[in-house]
Amino acid sequence: MEIRHLRAFLTVAKLMSFNKAADRLNYAQSSISAQIQTLEGELGVRLFDRLGRRIMLTDAGERLVPYATRIVDLAEETHGEIGGSNQPEGSLAIRIPETLGVYRLPPVITEFSSRFPRVRLNFTTCAHESLQKDLRQGITNLAFLLAESIHSADMDVEALGFEPVVLVASPEHRLGKERLVRTVDLRGEKILLTRVDCSYRRLFEGILEEGGIPIDSTVIFHSVETLKRCVMAGMGITVLPLISATDDIRRGRLKRLAWREGEFEVAVLMIWYRERWLSPSLTAFMDIARRHLAGRA
């Protein structure tokens, strides 16, 4: 069982595409297919189901992912420690909430890419679902969340700062004229929520539930920008990290409501799998993130 075959398998499993994996690893597509077939022959199982142009991991493939990840990590660690090469290279898969990606991480990404041009960064919009599973399997190397906390025995979690979250509506909304908005005043309002920054959404839903405000009719968006545009158009109200709404509030496109609950805060959490080797590239990205994000509020 060769390391390159396991690396090819993990890349295909991550991208769910033989063609994309070939581009990522600078192989011909036929070479990737041959490596997977060789690995399947050695293990005596099929690792992928091929459904037309789509592929899916088989049960055996799912079980192989964490083992292959640990073997490849150990090989890279051995090369780095014994070979004495600590120059970051390779690729990193990072999951981020859209708000952080737009308003906080650009300086981190810019500095990292300038200092370590040999590392390929792959960013995915972060939803809470499946996050811990992807970190364990090595599909994701590092994740950021906007949340109060996250509890897991095998995850390391570091709070880098805090972000205020505020209630907003269009300037013409009836609640924008109120000196004080109580949670009960939200009854009957169309509440628009985002999936991509979902951790603070859950906090807001908890507040509404405690206040007896039904949330069955909420509309869920996959883009913070689309959500903001609909709020500006008067479709409903929402909660947003203050950093993502500040410019629109200043320009008069959004109105920050005088909510009796006030603003609540969520932590900027950096999360990684405790048992995974921290490669030089991952360590470098984490250090730069700490320096740029620490103490943000």
Beta strands, then each sheet from edge to edge (+ up, - down):
strand 1: 48-51
strand 2: 54-57
strand 3: 90-96
strand 4: 119-125
strand 5: 142-147
strand 6: 155-169
strand 7: 192-194
strand 8: 219-221
strand 9: 238-241
strand 10: 255-256
strand 11: 264-273
sheet 1: 1+ 2-
sheet 2: 4+ 3+ 5+ 11- 6+ 9-
sheet 3: 4+ 3+ 5+ 11- 6+ 10-
sheet 4: 7+ 8+
end
